[in-house]
């Protein structure tokens, strides 16, 4: 069974985001050094259009860009996501809009943003530019508007939609006075808590917590002014939707580490609109949109962070959520209407490269000879006393452990793989007093690893810990510690070990290099231990000493 692909019309903005991360935001008159700089296509209209398209909707975008490189990049980004840009005008008299995004990095990896938008060509759109919609707008399931284009344009589009019986959703960002005549034409008004406060004068957040009675008073005020449905995003407080009779809440989906909140609201709106037009209830659409926005905040940039339908469904499955609308979403995914696969592949790989490259560089830069010398001394001491080297890990690090045992053995340090979980079920019998065990764990807190380390200790062995956390349990239990930390894994959800595995491998390869160099291993010795393959053949310059 297939489902009909929702058709959405977005009339809105394009903005090229200029993103600067800084440890602490400067005060007035103060200069601070930033940490990183990047550019990313954005703009509320374009973001919402692309998010809905990646979730499977058929989306047309109406807007304006300058005749410049930013404008070309902005339009190309929307087109590559599958959005129709037939009605995007190029203005030779105006520059494309830019957004100055300042990210204040927080402890734990999160961030807070401050955004200044220079609207440029977005504010040059005229009501006459959308008059063609009077004939076309009836073919859409919903119209999305925002406050980054002239009010007169929004009002004109809303009038045409009202005549055709097409629902309209307005995202009142940036916050501004909305005239009563426009409010009465809205089927959905979608502010965040700050925009809600600005529109109603009701303070809905106290001491970083949502005051629900105040929130509901503010929502009632909007209903009294003619808005049929109110959808409010509440940051870490989740989201709420009200139809004037009932209010539904959806909590914040706290399953990923927030990295950049840019475009989270746009992601939410694109997800909510698509879900409602697909036939999901407002409550289901609210929950789905929350999951969509959760993935967005786990990544850097506006449009690069917007997930596709497959990713959202994977997150729902991962959390074991009893989401009622899941089957209808799966049907749309299976029908082949969930975005452009080629684009998804390209974006995923670019995201992986952009994350992994600095992670690997940082890992290499963090390598210290003193740490290796401490680990090497433990190994030399063990071998001098008749001890041996073992390598162990739990889960994915176990595969690294097997590889490292082989690499160490082939480069002059005989080593044995110790099964991480079987160790406490008899495999510790391979250990002898004076042995040394290299234990690999990214977190250093895995319960199975703790049990294995205790068993290793009980057998009179030393421990070399390899972790991504120098303050972890394993690091503190180790006689020597090698740091292999990363900030991000580089894949969807930021969960599956990728960058951390690269870091552990690099760090342990460094140890094998140190040990090989200290031993002064010759080519003849290496070939004796590794006689197979092309590596088992001496080169011409190595033949003179004979085997």
C-alpha positions as CSV (number, residue, x, y, z in Angstrom):
1,X,0.0,0.0,0.0
2,X,1.2,3.5,-0.8
3,X,0.1,6.8,0.6
4,X,-0.4,10.1,-1.2
5,X,2.5,12.5,-1.0
6,X,1.5,15.7,0.8
7,X,1.8,18.9,-1.2
8,X,3.2,21.9,0.6
9,X,3.7,25.5,-0.6
10,X,6.3,27.6,1.3
11,X,6.5,31.3,0.7
12,X,9.5,32.6,2.6
13,X,13.1,33.4,3.0
14,X,16.5,32.3,2.0
15,X,19.5,33.2,4.3
16,X,23.1,32.2,4.1
17,X,24.2,31.5,7.6
18,X,27.7,32.7,8.7
19,X,28.4,30.6,11.7
20,X,31.0,31.5,14.4
21,X,31.5,29.4,17.5
22,X,33.1,31.0,20.6
23,X,33.7,29.8,24.1
24,X,32.1,32.9,25.6
25,X,30.1,35.6,23.8
26,X,31.8,39.0,24.0
27,X,30.3,41.9,26.0
28,X,29.7,45.3,24.4
29,X,33.0,46.8,23.2
30,X,34.8,43.5,23.8
31,X,36.7,41.4,21.3
32,X,37.1,37.6,21.7
33,X,38.7,35.0,19.5
34,X,36.4,32.6,17.9
35,X,36.9,28.8,17.6
36,X,35.4,27.9,14.2
37,X,33.8,29.5,11.2
38,X,31.6,28.0,8.6
39,X,28.8,28.9,6.1
40,X,25.6,27.0,5.7
41,X,22.5,27.6,3.6
42,X,19.5,28.6,5.7
43,X,16.5,30.9,6.0
44,X,13.3,29.9,7.6
45,X,11.4,29.5,4.4
46,X,14.1,27.4,2.7
47,X,14.7,25.4,5.9
48,X,11.1,24.5,6.4
49,X,10.7,23.6,2.7
50,X,13.8,21.4,2.7
51,X,12.8,19.7,5.9
52,X,9.3,18.8,4.6
53,X,10.8,17.6,1.3
54,X,13.3,15.3,3.1
55,X,10.4,13.8,5.0
56,X,8.6,12.9,1.8
57,X,6.4,15.9,1.0
58,X,6.2,17.5,-2.5
59,X,7.2,21.1,-1.8
60,X,7.2,24.3,-3.9
61,X,9.1,27.3,-2.7
62,X,8.4,31.0,-3.5
63,X,11.1,33.5,-2.6
64,X,13.8,35.8,-3.7
65,X,17.6,35.8,-3.7
66,X,20.3,38.2,-4.9
67,X,22.3,37.7,-8.1
68,X,25.3,36.6,-6.2
69,X,27.2,33.5,-5.2
70,X,25.2,33.1,-1.9
71,X,22.0,33.3,-3.9
72,X,23.1,30.6,-6.3
73,X,24.2,28.3,-3.4
74,X,20.9,28.9,-1.6
75,X,18.8,27.9,-4.6
76,X,21.0,25.0,-5.4
77,X,20.6,23.6,-1.9
78,X,16.8,23.7,-2.1
79,X,16.8,22.1,-5.6
80,X,19.1,19.3,-4.5
81,X,16.8,18.5,-1.7
82,X,13.9,18.0,-4.2
83,X,12.2,21.3,-3.6
84,X,10.7,23.0,-6.7
85,X,12.4,26.4,-7.1
86,X,10.5,27.4,-10.3
87,X,9.1,30.5,-8.5
88,X,12.3,31.7,-6.8
89,X,13.2,35.1,-8.3
90,X,16.7,36.4,-8.8
91,X,17.0,40.1,-7.9
92,X,20.0,42.0,-9.5
93,X,19.4,45.1,-7.2
94,X,19.5,43.3,-3.8
95,X,22.1,41.1,-2.1
96,X,21.1,37.7,-0.8
97,X,20.2,37.7,2.9
98,X,22.8,36.6,5.4
99,X,22.5,35.5,9.0
100,X,25.2,36.1,11.5
101,X,25.0,33.1,13.9
102,X,27.0,33.2,17.1
103,X,27.3,29.9,18.9
104,X,28.4,30.0,22.6
105,X,29.8,26.6,23.3
106,X,28.7,25.0,26.6
107,X,30.3,22.4,28.8
108,X,29.1,19.0,27.8
109,X,29.1,19.8,24.1
110,X,25.9,21.9,23.7
111,X,25.6,25.5,22.6
112,X,23.4,28.6,22.7
113,X,22.9,30.7,19.7
114,X,22.3,34.4,18.9
115,X,21.3,35.2,15.4
116,X,21.2,38.5,13.5
117,X,19.6,38.4,10.0
118,X,20.3,41.0,7.3
119,X,17.2,40.3,5.1
120,X,18.5,41.6,1.8
121,X,16.4,40.3,-1.2
122,X,13.9,38.6,1.1
123,X,12.3,42.0,1.9
124,X,12.1,43.0,-1.8
125,X,9.3,40.5,-2.5
126,X,6.2,42.3,-3.6
127,X,2.5,41.3,-3.2
128,X,2.3,41.2,-7.0
129,X,5.0,38.6,-7.1
130,X,2.6,36.0,-5.6
131,X,-0.5,36.9,-7.7
132,X,0.1,33.8,-9.8
133,X,-0.9,31.7,-6.8
134,X,-4.6,32.8,-7.1
135,X,-4.8,30.1,-9.8
136,X,-2.4,27.5,-8.3
137,X,-2.8,27.6,-4.5
138,X,-5.8,25.3,-4.5
139,X,-3.6,22.4,-5.4
140,X,-1.7,22.4,-2.1
141,X,-2.5,20.8,1.2
142,X,-1.0,23.5,3.3
143,X,0.8,26.9,3.0
144,X,3.7,27.8,5.3
145,X,4.6,31.4,6.0
146,X,7.2,33.2,8.2
147,X,8.0,36.8,9.3
148,X,11.2,37.0,7.2
149,X,9.3,38.4,4.2
150,X,7.1,41.5,4.0
151,X,3.8,41.4,6.0
152,X,1.9,42.5,2.9
153,X,3.1,39.4,1.0
154,X,2.0,37.0,3.8
155,X,-1.4,38.7,3.9
156,X,-1.9,38.4,0.2
157,X,-0.9,34.6,0.2
158,X,-3.2,34.0,3.2
159,X,-6.1,35.7,1.4
160,X,-5.6,33.4,-1.7
161,X,-5.4,30.3,0.6
162,X,-8.5,31.3,2.4
163,X,-10.5,31.6,-0.8
164,X,-9.3,28.2,-1.9
165,X,-9.9,26.5,1.4
166,X,-6.2,25.7,2.0
167,X,-4.9,25.8,5.6
168,X,-2.2,28.3,6.5
169,X,0.5,28.0,9.1
170,X,2.5,31.1,10.1
171,X,5.8,30.9,12.0
172,X,5.9,34.4,13.6
173,X,9.7,34.6,13.6
174,X,11.3,37.0,14.1
175,X,8.8,38.2,16.6
176,X,6.6,41.0,15.3
177,X,3.0,42.4,15.7
178,X,0.6,40.3,13.7
179,X,-2.5,42.3,12.5
180,X,-5.9,40.9,13.5
181,X,-6.8,40.5,9.8
182,X,-4.0,38.0,9.3
183,X,-4.5,36.1,12.6
184,X,-8.1,35.4,11.6
185,X,-6.9,33.7,8.4
186,X,-4.5,31.3,10.1
187,X,-5.3,27.7,10.7
188,X,-2.0,27.3,12.6
189,X,0.2,29.8,14.4
190,X,3.6,28.3,15.4
191,X,5.6,30.5,17.7
192,X,8.4,29.5,20.1
193,X,8.1,30.5,23.8
194,X,9.9,33.8,23.3
195,X,7.7,34.8,20.3
196,X,4.6,33.7,22.3
197,X,5.6,36.0,25.1
198,X,6.2,38.9,22.7
199,X,2.8,38.4,21.1
200,X,0.8,38.0,24.3
201,X,2.7,39.8,27.0
202,X,2.4,36.6,29.1
203,X,5.6,35.3,30.6
204,X,5.6,31.5,30.1
205,X,9.1,30.6,31.3
206,X,10.2,31.1,34.9
207,X,13.6,30.0,36.2
208,X,14.2,28.0,33.0
209,X,11.0,26.0,33.5
210,X,7.8,26.3,31.6
211,X,4.9,27.7,33.6
212,X,2.0,25.6,32.2
213,X,-0.9,27.7,33.6
214,X,0.8,30.9,32.1
215,X,1.4,29.1,28.8
216,X,-2.2,28.0,28.6
217,X,-3.4,31.6,29.3
218,X,-1.2,32.9,26.5
219,X,-2.5,30.2,24.1
220,X,-6.1,31.1,25.0
221,X,-5.4,34.7,24.2
222,X,-4.4,33.7,20.7
223,X,-7.5,31.6,20.3
224,X,-9.6,34.6,21.4
225,X,-7.9,36.6,18.7
226,X,-9.1,34.2,16.0
227,X,-6.3,31.6,15.6
228,X,-7.7,28.1,15.2
229,X,-4.7,26.1,16.3
230,X,-1.6,27.1,18.3
231,X,1.6,25.1,18.1
232,X,4.3,26.2,20.6
233,X,7.9,25.0,20.6
234,X,9.4,25.2,24.1
235,X,13.1,24.4,23.8
236,X,14.1,21.8,26.3
237,X,10.4,21.9,27.5
238,X,9.2,20.1,24.4
239,X,6.2,21.4,22.5
240,X,2.5,21.9,22.8
241,X,-0.5,22.1,20.4
242,X,-4.0,23.4,21.2
243,X,-7.1,23.5,19.1
244,X,-9.0,25.6,21.6
245,X,-10.6,22.6,23.3
246,X,-7.6,20.4,24.2
247,X,-3.9,21.0,24.8
248,X,-1.5,18.2,24.0
249,X,2.1,18.2,25.3
250,X,5.1,16.4,23.9
251,X,8.2,16.3,26.1
252,X,11.7,17.1,24.8
253,X,13.2,14.0,23.2
254,X,16.5,13.9,25.2
255,X,18.3,11.1,23.4
256,X,21.1,12.9,21.6
257,X,23.7,15.4,22.6
258,X,22.7,18.9,21.4
259,X,25.3,20.5,19.3
260,X,23.7,23.4,17.5
261,X,20.1,24.6,18.0
262,X,20.1,26.5,14.6
263,X,17.0,25.5,12.5
264,X,15.5,23.4,15.2
265,X,12.2,25.3,15.0
266,X,12.2,25.2,11.2
267,X,12.8,21.4,11.4
268,X,9.9,21.1,13.8
269,X,7.5,23.1,11.7
270,X,8.4,21.2,8.5
271,X,7.9,17.9,10.3
272,X,4.6,19.0,11.9
273,X,3.2,20.3,8.6
274,X,4.1,17.2,6.7
275,X,2.6,14.9,9.3
276,X,-0.7,16.8,9.6
277,X,-1.0,16.8,5.8
278,X,-0.3,13.1,5.7
279,X,-3.3,12.5,7.9
280,X,-1.7,12.1,11.3
281,X,-3.6,13.6,14.3
282,X,-2.3,16.9,15.8
283,X,-1.0,14.9,18.8
284,X,0.9,12.5,16.5
285,X,2.2,15.3,14.4
286,X,3.5,17.0,17.5
287,X,5.5,14.0,18.6
288,X,6.8,13.3,15.2
289,X,8.0,16.9,14.8
290,X,9.8,16.7,18.2
291,X,11.8,13.7,17.0
292,X,12.6,15.5,13.8
293,X,13.9,18.5,15.6
294,X,15.9,16.3,18.0
295,X,18.0,15.0,15.2
296,X,18.5,18.6,13.9
297,X,20.0,19.9,17.2
298,X,22.5,17.0,17.2
299,X,24.3,18.4,14.1
300,X,26.0,21.7,13.0
301,X,24.4,24.1,10.6
302,X,20.9,24.8,9.4
303,X,20.1,22.8,6.3
304,X,23.0,20.2,6.7
305,X,21.4,19.2,10.0
306,X,17.8,18.5,8.7
307,X,17.1,14.8,8.8
308,X,15.2,12.6,6.3
309,X,12.2,10.4,7.0
310,X,14.4,7.2,7.3
311,X,16.5,8.8,10.1
312,X,13.4,9.9,12.1
313,X,11.9,6.5,11.8
314,X,15.2,4.9,12.9
315,X,15.2,7.1,16.0
316,X,11.6,6.2,16.8
317,X,12.6,2.5,16.5
318,X,15.7,3.0,18.6
319,X,13.7,4.6,21.4
320,X,11.0,1.9,21.2
321,X,8.4,4.6,21.0
322,X,4.7,3.4,20.6
323,X,4.1,6.1,18.0
324,X,0.8,5.4,16.4
325,X,1.5,7.0,13.0
326,X,4.6,5.0,12.4
327,X,3.0,2.6,9.9
328,X,1.7,5.4,7.6
329,X,5.1,7.0,7.6
330,X,6.7,3.6,6.7
331,X,4.2,3.3,3.8
332,X,5.4,6.6,2.5
333,X,9.0,5.7,2.9
334,X,8.4,2.4,1.0
335,X,6.6,4.2,-1.7
336,X,9.8,5.9,-2.7
337,X,8.5,9.4,-1.9
338,X,10.9,10.2,0.9
339,X,13.4,12.5,-0.7
340,X,16.3,12.1,-3.1
341,X,18.5,9.2,-2.2
342,X,21.5,10.6,-4.0
343,X,21.3,13.8,-2.0
344,X,20.9,11.9,1.3
345,X,24.0,9.9,0.5
346,X,26.1,12.9,-0.5
347,X,25.0,14.9,2.6
348,X,25.7,11.9,5.0
349,X,29.2,11.4,3.6
350,X,30.0,15.1,3.6
351,X,28.8,15.3,7.2
352,X,31.0,12.3,8.1
353,X,34.0,13.8,6.4
354,X,33.5,17.2,8.0
355,X,33.3,15.6,11.5
356,X,35.9,12.8,11.2
357,X,38.7,14.9,9.7
358,X,39.0,17.3,12.7
359,X,38.4,14.4,15.1
360,X,41.3,12.4,13.7
361,X,43.6,15.5,13.6
362,X,42.8,16.3,17.2
363,X,43.5,12.7,18.2
364,X,46.9,12.8,16.6
365,X,47.7,16.2,18.1
366,X,46.8,14.8,21.6
367,X,49.4,11.9,21.4
368,X,52.1,12.4,24.0
369,X,55.3,10.4,24.1
370,X,55.3,10.4,28.0
371,X,52.0,8.4,28.0
372,X,53.5,5.8,25.6
373,X,56.7,5.6,27.6
374,X,54.6,4.7,30.7
375,X,52.7,2.0,28.8
376,X,55.9,0.7,27.2
377,X,57.6,0.4,30.6
378,X,54.8,-1.7,31.9
379,X,55.1,-4.1,28.9
380,X,58.9,-4.3,29.2
381,X,58.6,-5.0,33.0
382,X,56.0,-7.7,32.4
383,X,58.1,-9.4,29.8
384,X,61.2,-9.2,31.9
385,X,59.4,-11.1,34.7
386,X,58.0,-13.8,32.3
387,X,54.7,-12.0,31.7
388,X,52.8,-11.6,28.5
389,X,50.6,-9.0,26.8
390,X,46.9,-9.3,26.3
391,X,44.4,-7.0,24.6
392,X,40.6,-6.8,25.4
393,X,37.5,-4.8,24.8
394,X,33.7,-4.9,24.9
395,X,31.6,-4.6,21.7
396,X,33.2,-2.8,18.8
397,X,36.5,-2.2,20.7
398,X,36.8,-6.0,20.9
399,X,37.4,-6.0,17.2
400,X,40.1,-3.5,17.7
401,X,41.6,-5.7,20.4
402,X,41.8,-8.6,18.0
403,X,43.5,-6.5,15.4
404,X,46.0,-5.0,17.9
405,X,47.0,-8.4,19.3
406,X,47.8,-9.4,15.8
407,X,49.7,-6.2,14.9
408,X,51.7,-6.3,18.2
409,X,52.7,-9.9,17.6
410,X,53.8,-9.2,14.1
411,X,56.0,-6.3,15.2
412,X,57.9,-8.0,18.0
413,X,55.6,-7.9,21.0
414,X,53.8,-11.2,21.3
415,X,50.2,-10.5,22.3
416,X,47.0,-12.4,22.9
417,X,43.3,-11.5,22.4
418,X,41.3,-11.8,25.7
419,X,37.5,-12.0,25.1
420,X,36.0,-9.1,27.1
421,X,32.9,-10.9,28.4
422,X,34.2,-14.5,28.4
423,X,37.0,-13.3,30.6
424,X,34.7,-13.5,33.7
425,X,33.5,-17.0,32.5
426,X,36.8,-18.8,32.4
427,X,39.0,-17.0,29.9
428,X,40.9,-15.3,32.6
429,X,42.6,-18.7,32.9
430,X,44.9,-17.5,30.1
431,X,46.3,-14.8,32.5
432,X,49.3,-15.3,34.7
433,X,50.7,-13.0,37.4
434,X,53.0,-10.3,35.9
435,X,50.9,-10.2,32.7
436,X,49.8,-6.9,31.4
437,X,46.3,-6.3,29.8
438,X,45.4,-3.5,27.4
439,X,41.8,-2.6,28.0
440,X,39.9,-0.6,25.4
441,X,36.7,1.3,26.2
442,X,35.5,4.7,24.9
443,X,33.5,5.6,27.9
444,X,35.6,3.7,30.4
445,X,32.4,3.1,32.4
446,X,31.0,0.0,30.7
447,X,29.8,-2.4,33.4
448,X,31.0,-5.5,31.6
449,X,34.5,-3.9,31.3
450,X,34.5,-3.1,35.0
451,X,33.9,-6.8,35.8
452,X,36.6,-7.9,33.4
453,X,39.2,-5.4,34.9
454,X,38.4,-6.6,38.4
455,X,39.0,-10.2,37.3
456,X,42.3,-9.1,35.6
457,X,43.4,-7.4,38.8
458,X,42.5,-10.5,40.9
459,X,44.8,-12.5,38.6
460,X,47.8,-10.3,39.5
461,X,48.0,-8.4,36.2
462,X,48.7,-4.8,35.3
463,X,46.3,-2.7,33.2
464,X,46.9,-0.2,30.4
465,X,43.6,1.6,29.8
466,X,42.6,3.2,26.5
467,X,39.6,5.5,26.9
468,X,38.0,8.6,25.6
469,X,37.6,9.9,29.1
470,X,40.6,10.6,31.3
471,X,38.4,10.8,34.4
472,X,36.6,7.5,33.8
473,X,36.6,4.5,36.1
474,X,38.9,2.6,33.8
475,X,41.3,5.4,33.4
476,X,41.6,5.7,37.2
477,X,42.0,1.9,37.6
478,X,44.8,1.7,35.0
479,X,48.5,1.6,35.8
480,X,49.0,3.5,32.5
481,X,46.5,5.4,30.5
482,X,46.3,6.3,26.8
483,X,43.7,9.0,25.8
484,X,41.6,8.4,22.7
485,X,38.8,10.9,23.0
486,X,36.5,12.3,20.4
487,X,33.6,14.8,20.4
488,X,31.4,13.3,17.7
489,X,31.1,10.0,16.1
490,X,30.3,11.3,12.6
491,X,27.2,9.3,11.7
492,X,23.4,9.5,12.0
493,X,22.3,9.8,15.6
494,X,25.9,10.3,16.7
495,X,25.7,6.9,18.5
496,X,27.4,4.1,16.6
497,X,31.1,4.1,17.3
498,X,33.0,5.5,14.3
499,X,35.4,8.4,15.2
500,X,36.0,6.8,18.6
501,X,37.1,3.5,16.9
502,X,39.4,5.5,14.6
503,X,40.9,7.2,17.6
504,X,41.5,4.0,19.6
505,X,43.1,2.4,16.5
506,X,45.4,5.3,15.9
507,X,46.4,5.5,19.6
508,X,47.2,1.8,19.8
509,X,49.0,1.9,16.5
510,X,51.2,4.6,18.1
511,X,52.0,2.2,20.9
512,X,52.9,-0.6,18.5
513,X,55.3,1.9,16.7
514,X,56.9,2.9,20.0
515,X,57.5,-0.7,21.0
516,X,58.8,-1.7,17.6
517,X,61.2,1.2,17.5
518,X,62.4,0.5,21.1
519,X,63.0,-3.1,20.2
520,X,64.9,-2.2,17.0
521,X,63.1,-4.8,14.9
522,X,64.8,-5.7,11.6
523,X,63.2,-6.5,8.3
524,X,64.5,-10.1,8.6
525,X,62.7,-10.5,11.9
526,X,59.5,-9.1,10.5
527,X,59.6,-11.5,7.5
528,X,60.2,-14.4,9.8
529,X,57.1,-13.6,11.8
530,X,55.1,-12.6,8.7
531,X,56.3,-14.8,5.8
532,X,53.0,-14.7,3.8
533,X,51.9,-12.2,1.1
534,X,53.9,-9.4,-0.4
535,X,54.9,-8.2,3.1
536,X,56.7,-11.4,3.6
537,X,59.3,-10.7,0.9
538,X,62.5,-8.7,1.6
539,X,63.1,-5.7,-0.6
540,X,66.3,-5.4,-2.5
541,X,67.8,-2.9,0.0
542,X,67.0,-5.4,2.8
543,X,68.7,-8.5,1.3
544,X,72.3,-7.8,2.1
545,X,72.3,-9.2,5.6
546,X,70.5,-12.4,4.6
547,X,67.8,-14.1,6.5
